[in-house]
């Protein structure tokens, strides 16, 4: 059995209902798209801020590494200077000990042998 086409009033009401539902669906889709776009824009802004912060941190790290390198070099120079000063002091003590020993040796000789 064949279906009959709905009467004109019914057809008009059905068309209006379909149009109303379609319009509502399109509005919901537009709102969803706008919300998604806003979320995407916010995420992009956050990503840009994070990139900038990361760059600042990289620069700070590079500066800290340079300062650490400078401090290590300065400490190495100070250690070398301290070692040099220690050697000089030891050498000076040895020379003084040797001079004292020679003087003691001269003083322990009889007077007539002291002047060669």
C-alpha positions as CSV (number, residue, x, y, z in Angstrom):
1,X,0.0,0.0,0.0
2,X,1.3,3.4,-0.9
3,X,1.5,6.2,1.6
4,X,-0.3,9.3,0.8
5,X,1.4,12.7,1.0
6,X,0.5,14.6,4.1
7,X,-2.0,17.4,3.6
8,X,-0.6,20.9,3.0
9,X,-1.1,22.1,6.6
10,X,0.6,19.1,7.9
11,X,3.4,19.5,5.4
12,X,3.8,23.1,6.4
13,X,3.9,22.3,10.1
14,X,6.4,19.5,9.4
15,X,8.6,21.9,7.4
16,X,8.5,24.5,10.1
17,X,9.4,21.9,12.8
18,X,12.4,20.7,10.6
19,X,13.5,24.3,10.0
20,X,13.2,25.1,13.7
21,X,15.2,22.0,14.7
22,X,17.8,22.7,12.0
23,X,18.2,26.3,13.1
24,X,18.6,25.2,16.8
25,X,21.2,22.6,15.8
26,X,23.1,25.1,13.7
27,X,23.1,27.6,16.6
28,X,24.4,24.9,19.0
29,X,27.1,24.0,16.5
30,X,28.1,27.7,16.2
31,X,28.2,28.1,20.0
32,X,30.3,24.9,20.3
33,X,32.6,26.2,17.5
34,X,33.0,29.6,19.2
35,X,33.7,27.9,22.6
36,X,36.3,25.7,20.9
37,X,37.9,28.7,19.2
38,X,38.1,30.6,22.5
39,X,39.7,27.6,24.1
40,X,42.2,27.3,21.3
41,X,43.0,31.0,21.4
42,X,43.6,30.7,25.2
43,X,45.8,27.7,24.7
44,X,47.8,29.5,22.0
45,X,48.3,32.5,24.4
46,X,49.4,30.2,27.2
47,X,51.8,28.4,24.8
48,X,53.3,31.8,23.8
49,X,53.7,32.8,27.5
50,X,55.4,29.5,28.2
51,X,57.8,29.9,25.2
52,X,58.8,33.4,26.5
53,X,59.3,32.0,30.0
54,X,61.3,29.1,28.7
55,X,63.6,31.5,26.8
56,X,64.1,33.6,29.9
57,X,65.0,30.5,31.8
58,X,67.4,29.4,29.1
59,X,69.1,32.8,29.3
60,X,69.3,32.7,33.1
61,X,70.8,29.2,32.9
62,X,73.4,30.3,30.4
63,X,74.3,33.3,32.6
64,X,74.5,31.0,35.6
65,X,76.8,28.6,33.7
66,X,79.0,31.5,32.7
67,X,79.2,32.7,36.3
68,X,79.9,29.2,37.5
69,X,82.7,28.8,34.9
70,X,84.2,32.2,36.0
71,X,84.0,31.1,39.6
72,X,85.7,27.8,38.9
73,X,88.4,29.6,36.9
74,X,88.9,32.1,39.8
75,X,89.0,29.3,42.3
76,X,91.6,27.4,40.2
77,X,93.7,30.6,40.0
78,X,93.5,31.1,43.7
79,X,94.5,27.5,44.3
80,X,97.5,27.9,42.0
81,X,98.5,31.1,43.7
82,X,98.2,29.4,47.1
83,X,100.3,26.5,45.9
84,X,103.0,29.0,44.6
85,X,103.0,30.9,47.9
86,X,103.3,27.6,49.8
87,X,106.3,26.6,47.6
88,X,108.0,30.0,48.1
89,X,107.5,29.8,51.8
90,X,108.9,26.3,51.9
91,X,111.9,27.4,49.8
92,X,112.5,30.4,52.0
93,X,112.4,28.2,55.1
94,X,114.9,25.8,53.5
95,X,117.2,28.7,52.6
96,X,117.0,30.1,56.1
97,X,117.6,26.7,57.6
98,X,120.6,26.3,55.3
99,X,122.0,29.8,56.3
100,X,121.5,29.1,59.9
101,X,123.3,25.8,59.5
102,X,126.2,27.5,57.8
103,X,126.4,30.1,60.5
104,X,126.2,27.5,63.2
105,X,129.0,25.6,61.4
106,X,131.1,28.7,61.3
107,X,130.5,29.6,64.9
108,X,131.5,26.1,66.0
109,X,134.9,26.3,64.3
110,X,137.9,27.7,66.1
111,X,138.4,31.5,65.5
112,X,141.5,31.2,63.3
113,X,139.7,28.8,60.8
114,X,136.7,31.0,60.3
115,X,138.2,33.4,57.8
116,X,139.8,31.0,55.5
